[in-house]
């Protein structure tokens, strides 16, 4: 069974179709939601709810588009909303609080390289935790799902320029959060 | 490998550790959806509908229009309902059993041409073992004769009942149906008619449908309901158009349905067409009363039991409320139609294109898959069938016009 056949089954209220989609996409969706929420339980709730929405709202799905893109868009946006509601974090507020540019380490000290080198998982997790959900979302879409900037733009319903800015900001935030490791390595 | 690629790899490994492959949401998702689906079980896809679908695709000739009429609504049934002629009984029999079933006879209507009954059943079933409940009703006269099904008109009601609370292990459900019966065999002048309504009950375990239909038992109601007498006329007129003579022998006008007894020799079919010699041509009729158009090009429906190849007379049913039209009737057969049976591959392609799951029947024909047979699927099934069937029709243009007078009651 492929995705199109699965969708056809769901439209006939046959749960075999949904079972196929769950088996195919649940792990990627769970991990994507977890990157954004940083909460395994919340990620499970979000993905579970997204699949139920697929079953109940399948008539809203445009069959000319790939199912995965439609579904992951739902998961990502639900995850952002859930974390935003829970943490009451505002991206704009955060921007006001942290003057990014002046505090950044050198550009050649790439945080992702440091992540690969270090054993200090706690610091990396804290770096991800400290990102606002909107920035974790672009990081997840770019580096976990390997979406292009255009695809991220469509998924988040934001202009490409906003996506570029968020990616730039997210990388810089990670640099900032990981600066102790960076300085340690340079020393 | 670039730093970006290495970060991608790290992030994917990291998430795989947090969310291992053995995590599975299916049971949680299924438990939230299953009860909801099961409570909207398939009231129309009982034995009656299954029979109807099989007729349509194997015999083909009349059932298509019957199904379309069913979809469009039954004006005669609606009229007698609005006129308050339907007996509202709402008698509940506690059937019990493993699903704690209550069966309710809601309403009954009987006239000289047809009867219909509204029946519902409510019960509970385990959330982890959902079922589809089926009802097979019988209407039995005091002399023991049973009214045959009419495969047109009426319609089923919707399901209903409980929600999807995971804490509840038994989930309520309700199904209902409004089947039609041929009442022409009733011979009485009494205003009140005693009847026995027997309802057989069966179910299919959705998660183990291979078990097939499991019979639960039956319950019955003994009732007395008003009998709505019709008016019988015998025009016995013949009209010839081209080489074809049609005779309108008898007309029975009852509140919910009018029956026309028409007789004619079967016109020949174009060479090369494969026809079922046991099936007659079908009239499409129009009616004016006192110069006013009442019906314009409607199909009339042959009851399953009315075909008489020896006399070449047929009882056709008009599912309209015509009993209030008295005076000068001008009844025309606009044309005779004959529905050829479309090739199996065309039907299959049409169902596939419509996204309707069907079961091919041994010996030909299709039946909608009961496992996925919700209302949307049935509409698609009908629409797909209609499109193909319209391409496979023969026609003999008329019109054959009969005039007679219907007296005031």
Interface residues (C-beta under 8 A of the other chain):
Chain A: X8 X9 X11 X12 X13 X14 X15 X18 X19 X22 X23 X26 X27 X30 X31 X34 X35 X40 X43 X44 X47 X48 X51 X52 X55 X110 X112 X113 X115 X116 X139 X140 X143 X144 X146
Chain B: X3 X4 X6 X7 X8 X10 X11 X12 X15 X16 X18 X19 X21 X23 X24 X25 X26 X28 X29 X30 X32 X33 X34 X37 X355 X356 X357 X369 X371 X372 X374 X376 X377
